[in-house]
């Protein structure tokens, strides 16, 4: 383990993180990094899907309803949905297009911010506008690659669901929940593994794009070519990154919970105070003014909580980025020109006094 580049990079990443964020402490720098992480998606997310059959009557589904009743229910539901879609088709299309436009826009910004984040931690200087302007093209290349991979994965998922769709059309509901979904789960698991590997290489390819001035495909080719010749180092890197990711995730959850409890209590008191002021002015809880004000206050409070959580957890993603960059510098090539603190100049010795002549 002592010969592992990824293991040796941990101490250096801690030192770099300390130098950037605490020597000296600069709240403005933290706030700018929190904004970058917000657009990257640094807050993360945890989904909880309970698929335990014993928690419900899933396996008794076929015994509770006959096939005729189930088919009638499905037909009635499909008919109701079809009528709703036909009536509001124009609004649905506009809403879907607006939603997709927002997703595409934020996805592009997120890809640009990947490069902004790398330049910020490498240079130990966060200048968002300049870094965005310098990386619009790089962000577009990364955006196209990520969307191409995402669409390919979506097509694979759709194709894996074709047996399930055939079972629905054939009225074989019992087969829907068994053999029809096996291919889907296989494709899903393989897709997650493959995308995890590709994502790891993309994370390492971003600095190569920046400091060798090449495109994303060329950078990926360079990184993967190096990985082929040092598979043990890459495997250890993935293991250490996985362990660090778990530790960082737990730390982020604890810090986020503390921030939400403290800041959430303050925001709740503010909301109660605003509601009491509105009631003193003669507004009831069901009045539109009260509902609008409280709704806007809730949205603003949610945004504040997200930002404060990102602000409090800034050192965690900074550490992970430094770890990846230090690994890349020693594993791939010496291409990452890290900023180094300038040593303080030594004070010049005082000249010795010249004795006066007698």
Protein Blocks (a to p, Z undefined) as FASTA:
>chain_A
ZZpmklmmmmmmmmmmmmmmmmccdfklmmmmmmmmmmnopnopaddddfbfklmcklmm
mmmpcfklmmmmmmmmmmmmmmmmmmmmmmmmmmmmmmmmmmmmmmmmmmmmmmmmmmmm
mnopacfklmmmmmmmmmmmmmmmmmmmmmmmmmmmmmmmmmmmmmmmnopaklmmmmmm
mmmmmmmmmmmmmmmmmmmmmmmmmmmmmmnopafklmmmmmmmmmmmmmmlmmmmmmmm
mmmmmmmmmmmmmmmmmmmmmmmmmmmmmmmmmmmmmmmnopafklmklmmmmmmmmmmm
mmmmmmmmmmmmmmmmmmmmmmmmmmmmmmmoccbccdddddddddddddddddddZZ
